[in-house]
């Protein structure tokens, strides 16, 4: 059985805005019966560009219904410009998260939203762009590239969870892997010019202060920069971090990632007791 | 909230008599049946009794019973033994609708230079016997066909298929996990060489299975270790499980008639009433050749996981062949093999009953299903106020 959040269950059992907006000026139909989920989204945009009403019809599982219900709630009262910024992750976040195998339900919501906005603007319905990679679910290379980029996906399994690509006969797994490698390679930051040691330490300090410390403080934790030797960043944990069992993970997954992203890609974080 | 358990093909409740019989062997009588002392010896005697009871249910001799840990182990042991003893033969015949215990193993074998033929089924889940006959070759090491399908309950003519294999000196195994205890099985009256069963499908606990191996069949053990099970399956015996299974088999023989009368009757009522009350619903599988406890019903234009979760809110347990339920993205391989269209297969629900289900429970489910399906259909873009809209399917 899936571990759904209470919010997903609640939106599934008491879905908001089921049906069709009668005088809708934005309409979209995405998905198909063969794929196992389909969504029809309709909404009404007033003369000021504000969404006044939004409704949905969904064929699909609990998380597909909950994602569509959430999307309609998020849309109401927003301007088209604001609605355009909604991502699939926003839909999942609104529901307190989705099981990773069910992320494609939020992607379906985002696809419907895009198509509906295009419909409102009077843009022609987008022809299938790119080349089909997954024959079973009709997913193109462009769709996979986008999912990898937007959600920072790293494995074929991730791609299947988000786009369904590769979830059928599995014969396209190699192609999906190639796309992941290509996109992630391109996404790598350009190597910054060489830093002097002093510059490096200064940047690490600034990054900790600006990007890292506020998040840690939020949970009552803190870190202190002890030393920098080459690319080794020596840190000591303070506050709740010092007694938290997950602090190692925080250091590696959060602190190190941030420092690599913002200072230097080869930095390695090490914890020292001091 | 009361639980209404209609998922007995997944697992069953342990019968109170079974629990009572086996409990002493979990704590007080913990001796090892292989020990020389009488403290262990008394367990060995009760195990012998249990073996006789299992053999009696199958019409077998006690020597033909090998205790294993589960149905999957029994299935794996049977196939791997055949491949080891039929040296040089590299062909396996099975069906498209087998349980993963056989299906995944066969996929694994086909990646290892074995040739696997999967016999198709028709729209009602019946085995294509013509294709089956043609598939048997001098290179065939073993045939493995399930007796009863876990999803639809459809029965395969395994006794006839076993004879056809016998005529060609090919070993025959059947996964009878869903059949044993629900329909009569008499190994004296057929030529099946090996048969798998699983305790927790017939009111014994999980963790105990049996592989029946006909006397005179060449055998190669899967788990190699001690002398247990006459060297055919190493590993200290699950004594409490074995004694539980013995009791469960004894009860199954007694309850077989109820299973085929009262249980069948309430199953029939359940499916007839649901199908007459809910438009665009249909039974999957040959209705005249099925287990007495199973029904698989498709509700067009709705999705199975959503149905199950709404049933769950009312305490009703069943299962679905929909993609979303399993975590895979495609609906059940059984329904796909039967050619059930996507509009139907995504919304399939399996109800599987046991002797512990009551008329009242069935009436409750009959009352609750129509509003659940209606609520979901009202949300579905493929359905409009009672008539389906065939948009781009």
Boltz contact constraints between the chains, C-beta under 6 A:
constraints:
  - contact:
      token1: [A, 18]
      token2: [B, 379]
      max_distance: 6.0
  - contact:
      token1: [A, 33]
      token2: [B, 342]
      max_distance: 6.0
  - contact:
      token1: [A, 33]
      token2: [B, 343]
      max_distance: 6.0
  - contact:
      token1: [A, 33]
      token2: [B, 393]
      max_distance: 6.0
  - contact:
      token1: [A, 34]
      token2: [B, 342]
      max_distance: 6.0
  - contact:
      token1: [A, 36]
      token2: [B, 323]
      max_distance: 6.0
  - contact:
      token1: [A, 36]
      token2: [B, 346]
      max_distance: 6.0
  - contact:
      token1: [A, 38]
      token2: [B, 381]
      max_distance: 6.0
  - contact:
      token1: [A, 40]
      token2: [B, 381]
      max_distance: 6.0
  - contact:
      token1: [A, 57]
      token2: [B, 379]
      max_distance: 6.0
  - contact:
      token1: [A, 57]
      token2: [B, 381]
      max_distance: 6.0
  - contact:
      token1: [A, 58]
      token2: [B, 379]
      max_distance: 6.0
  - contact:
      token1: [A, 59]
      token2: [B, 380]
      max_distance: 6.0
  - contact:
      token1: [A, 59]
      token2: [B, 381]
      max_distance: 6.0
  - contact:
      token1: [A, 59]
      token2: [B, 382]
      max_distance: 6.0
  - contact:
      token1: [A, 60]
      token2: [B, 303]
      max_distance: 6.0
  - contact:
      token1: [A, 61]
      token2: [B, 303]
      max_distance: 6.0
  - contact:
      token1: [A, 61]
      token2: [B, 305]
      max_distance: 6.0
  - contact:
      token1: [A, 61]
      token2: [B, 306]
      max_distance: 6.0
  - contact:
      token1: [A, 61]
      token2: [B, 324]
      max_distance: 6.0
  - contact:
      token1: [A, 62]
      token2: [B, 305]
      max_distance: 6.0
  - contact:
      token1: [A, 62]
      token2: [B, 306]
      max_distance: 6.0
  - contact:
      token1: [A, 62]
      token2: [B, 309]
      max_distance: 6.0
  - contact:
      token1: [A, 101]
      token2: [B, 327]
      max_distance: 6.0
  - contact:
      token1: [A, 164]
      token2: [B, 329]
      max_distance: 6.0
  - contact:
      token1: [A, 167]
      token2: [B, 329]
      max_distance: 6.0
  - contact:
      token1: [A, 168]
      token2: [B, 330]
      max_distance: 6.0
